Amino acid sequence: MKVLDLQCAQGHNFEGWFSSEQDFRQQTGSGLLACPLCGQTRITRLLSAPRLNLRGGDGGNNTDQAADSVSTQGNESSPAPANSAPGMPVALQVAWLRMVRHMLTHTEDVGQRFADEARRIHYGQAPERGIRGKASPAETEALLDEGIAVLPLPIPDGMDGPVQ
């Protein structure tokens, strides 16, 4: 397993795990690889020391320790890597992802019906609850003009499924 340091066109840094260099190139070329923060698909590979995560140990190589170091990199108590985006420190990226995960877990996805459902809730025609969905800029402006509090929050497409 190859672990690569990657960066999107917006300067967000993240890791990608690939079975081979060819797998990385195939996913990048097909647009399957996207930034977990902004959804940008223009991804570049950063220079980094090679690191391989192998199943099982060979006596001198503690692969559990390597896996532990990877799983704790997103922890805000970990020091920021030297290649973190200058505009968004790692701690801020971690906080943003946690906030998005919390919002996805604790709200109902109403999809394209967002504006209608927000109005129904606001006017007492539907039970009050947290919702999320899609609204055009014009719909969002109309909701705000009516006094309905909404917050546009871009969520990368990859995060609309199960949150890990």
N, C-alpha and C positions, 0 to 999 in steps of 0.2 A: 504494500500500500504506500503510495507516495502522498506526502502532505506538502502542499505548495502554499506559499504566501501570495495572495492575489490582491488586486486593487481595481476598483471600478473607475470610470471616467470622472466621477464626482470626488475621488480621493478617499473613499472608504476602503479600509483594509480588512481582509478576512482570510480565513483558511479554506482550502479545498482539498478533499481527499479523493484520490484517483487511483485506479488500478495500474495505470501506466501513463507514460507521456502521450501515447497515441489516444488514450481515453480522454485526457485533458484537452488535446487539440480537437478531437471530434466533438466534445461537448461545447467548447468555445465556438467552433465554427458553425455549429448548428443552432446557436443561440439558446442552448439549454442551460447555460451557466448564467446566473444573475446575482447581483449584489443583494445580500439579505437586508440591507438598510434601505436602499432606494429602488431596487428592481432593475437597475441599469444592466444591460447585457454586454456593454463594451468593457471587457475585462482584460487586464494585463497581468502577467506573471512578474512578481518582484524577485529581485536577487535574494537568495537565501542559502544558508547551508543546507545541504540535502539531509533529509530525515526520513527514514523508512520505518514504518510500524509493521512489524511482522507478528504473526500468530505464533505462540509458543516461544519458549526461551532457548537460547543456545548456550546457557551456562554463564557466559560473560555479559550477556545483554539482558537487562531487565526491561522487558517490553511493557509490563504493567506500570512501571514508573514513567515510561514515555507516554503511555495513554493517559496517566493521571496528569501529567504536565499539560497535555493538550486540552483536557476537559476543564482545567482551571484557568485557562488563559482569558476566558470571558468574565471572570470574577473581578469585581471592581477593586478588590483588595490586592490584586496582582499588579505589578508594575506595568506601565504602558510599554509596549514594544517600541523599539527605536524607529520602526517604519510606520507608526500610526499617522493617520491623516492630520496635518497641522490644523485644519479647521474644525475637526471633531475628535477630541481625545477619546481614547478607548473607554474610559469610565462613562463618558457621555453616550457613546454608542451602546454600551451595555444597558444604561438606564433607559434609553429610547426603546431598545428591543424588549426590555421587561415591561415597559408601559404598554407597548403595542400588544404583547402577549396577554397582559392583564385585561386590556380592553377587548380583545378577541374572545377571551374566556368568559367574560362577564356581560356580554351584550348579545343581542339577537340580531342575526343578519337578515335584513328585510330586502336586500338587493335593490332593484330599480324602483321599488315602492317607497323608498326612504322619505321623500318629501311628503307624500300622502300620509304615511304612517306617523311622521313627526307632527303633522297637523292634527291628526286624529287624537294623538296623545295629548297635545297641547290644549285642545278644546274639550277634553274629557270624554271623547267618544271611544277611546281604547284605554286599557289599563296602562298606568305609568310604568315604564321600564326602560332600560338602556337599549338603544338600537344602533345599528350601523348599516350602511348601505351606500348606494351610489346616487349622486345628485349632480346635475349640471351646475355650472357657475351661476346661471340665471335662477335656477331653483333655489340654490343656496342663498343668493341675495334676497329673493322673495321671502324665504323663511325668516331671515334676519330682520327684514322690514316689518314682518308680522310680530316680531318680538319672540320668535322661537329660537332658542339658543342652539346653534349647531357649530361644529368645529371640523373644518376640512382637515383630514389626516391622510396623507398618501400612504398606502400600505402596499408593499411589493406583492406581486401576484403570487409568488411562492408561499406567502404566509397566509393565504386564504384557506388552506387546508389544515390538517392537524398540526397543532403547535407543539414543538419539541423543546 
